[in-house]
């Protein structure tokens, strides 16, 4: 596979950086010829002549490797793993002539391509590679692990089923009438793109105004939170726009390509997660609005599996709140199952 490993030239991570953990800037090609951008984290006292267990990490949906996935990668590197945080294709620093297009197939493939990359590094034991998906990439990593048996242990953090959320709405709130209007909206967007040679931005989870019309926008979040914003919007705004802003993150400074729901409508995620044979760890916040998605996935999974509900934790608490993310559990899970 085509890939490169270089020193990290520009450090734009938005969390507290551990100077003892060496980080490399990497690029690797996936099955569709996208060049996926990643940050490779090496444990303290790294010895290239040793064989290490390794973990690939991505998410949240619309985030970049300099945000939550990088924090997870750094923390698990501190605990002895080689880790790789990466941007999904078309997002962040990964390639794609058309930007910020979400695809269930391509984003799942990116996890397997990350396994490909790690498996070509002489200091990684190919039989000891695990994976973590955060938020919306949790549904993608479970989908990947249902087919890619090279993933020997798989974990999710505040797992969010992007396909189900787009189709049914949060808490199954979308009506059939709204879904029909959304399909008409997506068709109109495609004609608009074709006629004007554009790629219109839009919401991946489509809201409707008081008259039932689809809402259009060119940024996911405004610069300032509107008065009376709901708790979930407030929570995401406080993470992406305030404490973890990154200019390359879709959720911080941009919006998805408006046709992104198209693929998720046609090809839903998690269709065969009952078939995952690797050990599974499902972590979510007891107060997370997405908790029901993680619990629904957990019920479908076969043993061995474990569900961890973090007390008093919301969804975005498990992005970056070090006193709430159960890194001890992630460490013990991967050490036990990648031994």
N, C-alpha and C positions, 0 to 999 in steps of 0.2 A: 504494500500500500504506500501511497505517497504521504510523507509526513516530514515534519521538521521540529527540531527542539533547539531553542535559543535562550539566552539569558533574558530575563524580564527587563525590557528597556524602559517602560513607563509604568509606574505603579499607581493605579487609580482605584484601588480597593477602598471600600467605604466602611471597613471594620478595623478594629485594632490589630495591627500587623505584628506578628511574632518574628522578630529578626533572626531567630535561631533556625527557622524553617526556610530552607532554600526553595525558591519557586522558579519554574521555567515557563517560558512562553512556547506553546506548542500548537501545531496545526496538523490535522490528519484528515484523510479523505474518506467520506462515507460511500456507500454502495451506489449512490446517485451522483457521485462526483462533486458534491459540495465539500468545501474545505472547512472543517469544523475547528473553531478556535477554542483553546483550553489553557488553563493554568495547571501545571504539574507540580505537586507539592511533595517534597522529599523529607523523610524524617530526620530529626537531629542525629548527628554522627552517621549520616548516610554512608553506606559502603557499597559501591557499585558491583562488588564481587559477591555480595550476598543475594539471596532470593527473598523478596518481600511479598506479603499479602498486599493486595491493592483494591481500591474502591473507586468506581466512577460515580460522579455526582452531578445532577443538573436540577434546575428549578430555582425558584418558582416560575410559573408560566408568565412570560413577559419580563422576566428579570435577566440579569447578566451574571457572569461568573465572578464579578467583583463584589457581588452582594451576598445573599445567603449561602449559595452553594460553595462560594469561596471560603466563607467562615466555617462551614462544616468540613471542607477539605483541609483547611489549616489545622483545625482542632483535632481531627483524626490523624493527621500527619504527626502532630505532637504526641500522639499515642502509639506511634510506631508503624503506621500504614503509609504506603505510597498512595497518593490520592490524586484524582483528576477532576477538576471542576470545568465544565464546558458550556459554551453558548449554543443553543439550538441553531440549526441551519436557518439562514436568512435573517438571523437576529444577532445583536451584539457585533462581535468581530468576525463571526462566521460568514461564509460567502453566500451569494445569492443575488443575482441581478435585480430581482424584484424583492424588496425588503419587507420583513415583518409579516410574511405569509405563514400561518400556522398550518401544519399538516400532521395528522395522526400517524401516518405511515413513516414520513421522513423523520419526525421527532423520535419515534420508537427506534428507527434505524440508527439514529445518532448514538443511542446507548450502546448498541452492538458495535458500531464503529469505534467507540471509545474503548470497548473491550479489545477490539482488534489492535488498537494502538498500544495499549498497555501490554498486551501479550507479545508485542515485538520488542519490548525493552528487556534486555538480558537480566536485569535485576528484579523482574517481576515473575513470580511463579504463576504460570497459566492456570494451574488448578486451584488457585487461591484468589480469585477475582470476584468481588461483590459489587453491589450497586445500590445507590440511594436516589430516590426521586422526591423532591420537595414540592408540596402544593400540587399544581396541575401536572407537573412532570411525574408525580407519584402514580397517576393512572397510566402514564406512558411506560414507566419502568416496570410495572407489573405486567403490562402487555408484552414488553420485551422479554421478561423472564419466563413468560409462558411458552416461548419458543426457543430462546437462546439458553441452552443448558450449560453454556460456559459461565453464566452468572451463578455462582455457587451459593450465594446468600443475597437476599434482596430485602431492602427496608424502604419504608415511606415515612415522611414526616408531614403532618396535616394534609394527607392525601385528598385530592380534589379531582373528581371525575369530570374532565373538561367536556367530553362528548355528551354525557348525560346532562350536564349543566346547560350546555348550549341548546340541547333539544328540549329539555323539560323545564329549565329555569331553576333557580335556587329554591330548594324545598318543593320541587315539582309544581311551581307556581304558574308556569306558562300554559295558556289555554290553547286548544286546537285552532281557534280563530287567530290568535296571535302568531301561532306557528305558520299558518297559511299566509298571513301578512308578511312574515319574515321571509318566506320563500319568494314571495312577489318582490320584496325589497332586494333580495340577493339577485334575482333575475334582472331587475332594473339596474343594479350596480354593474352587472356584467355587460349589459348593453352600453351603459355610460362609459365603461372602460374601453370597450371595443371601438365605440364611435369617436372617442377623444384621445385614444392612445394614452390612457392614464391608468393609475392604480389607486383608486380612492381608498382612503383610510376610513375605518369604522370600528364600532364596538364588536368584540367577539361574543359577548353576551348582550344581546340587543335589548335596550330599554325602549319603552313606548311613552309618548307624552300623554297629557290628560285627554287628548282627543283620539288616542289609540294609534297614533302614527309613529313609525320608527324614528328614533332620535339619531341625528347625524352629528358627527364631531370630528375634529382633526387632532385631538389629544384626549387621552384616556382620562386624565385628571386636570382640572384647572390649576392655576398658580396658587389660588387661595381657596380654601374649603368654603362652600356656600353655607349660609346659615341654615340650620335645621337638617343638615346632612345625616343620613341614617348611620347607625353604629358601624356597619360593615364598611361602607364607603369611607368613613372617618378613620377606621383602623388602617385600611390600605393607603389612604392619603398620608397618614402620619409616618408610615414606613417609606413609601416610594418617593414622596415629594419632600418630606422633611428629613428624617434621621438617616435615610439610606439612599438619597438621591444619586443617580448616576446618569449622565447624559446619553449613554448608549442604551439604557433600559427602556423598553417600550412603555412600561408602566410608569416610569418617571417622566419621560419627556416626549412621548410619541403615542401612537395608537396602531393597532393591528391593521393589516390589509382587510378591507371590509368583506372580502369574499372568504375569509378564514373559516366561518362556520360550515361552508359548503362540504369540505372534506369530512368534518366530524359528523355531519348529518348522514353522509353516505357510508362512512366506515367507523362506527363507534368503537371505543376502546374497551379493553377488559373482557373481550368475548370469551376467552378461554383461560381465565386466571385460575379456574379450578384445577388446571393441568400443571400448575407450577409445582415441581418436585423439590426445589431448593427450599431451605428454611426461610421463613418470612417473618418480618417484624413490622407491625403497623403501629405507628406512634401518632397521636393526635392530642389536641388540647381538650380538656374537659369542657371548656367554655367556647370552643371554636365553632363558628357557624357551619363549618364543613364537617363537623364530627360525624354526622350521619352517613356521609359518603365513605369515610374510612371504616365505619362499623359495617356498612353494607358490603364493602369489599372483603372485610375480614370474615364475615359469615360465609362467603362463597369459597374462601381459600381452604385448602386441605392442610392437614397436619404435615410437618411441624409448623406451627405458627404461634405468634404471641401478639396480643393487643395491649398497648400501654396508653392509658389516659393520664395526661399530665394535669394535676390539680391546678385550678385557677388560671389556666393558660388559654389565651385566645388563639386564633389562627396565626396572626403575625407575631405573636410572642415567640413562636417556635421558628421564626426566621432568624432572630438575632439576640434574644434575651438569654444570656449565658446562665442565669440562675434558674431558667426553666427548661431549656433544651436538655433532654436526658442523655448527655454524651457518655456517661458511664454505661448506660444501657446499650447505646450504639456500639461502644467499644467492646463490651463483653459479648454482645451478639456476634460481631464479626470475628472476634478472636476465637470464640468457640466454634464457629461454623466455617472459618477459613483456616482452621488448624491443620 
